[in-house]
Amino acid sequence: MDIKSAKLVAALGLAVTLAGCTEEKIPGPTADNCAPGMYEKNLAGLSKESNRNEFTANCKSFLAAKKMTEWKFEKSPEGKY
C-alpha cells in the first residue's frame, strides 16, 4: 500500500507542476507590442479577460510614460533672456 500511495503522490505532484506550465504569458509593453497593429493581434491572442485587461493597462501606462518623456528642443527667443 505504501508504494501505491507514493506513486499517487508523485503523479499528483507532476500534474500540479505541469498545470503551471499551461498558463499563457502576457506580452511585455514595448513600442512594437503596443503599436496599433500588433496591439490588436496580441489582444486577440489572449484568452483570459484578466490577461487582456492587464495587457491593456500595461500598454496604456507604457504609452503615457513614452509621451511624457518625449520632447523637442526649442531655442529661446533672442531678446527674452
Buried (B, 14 or more C-beta within 10 A) or exposed (E): EEEEEEEEEEEEEEEEEEEEEEEEEBBEBEEEBBBEEBBEEBBEEBEEEEBBEEBBEBBEEBBEEEEEEEEEEEEEEEEEE
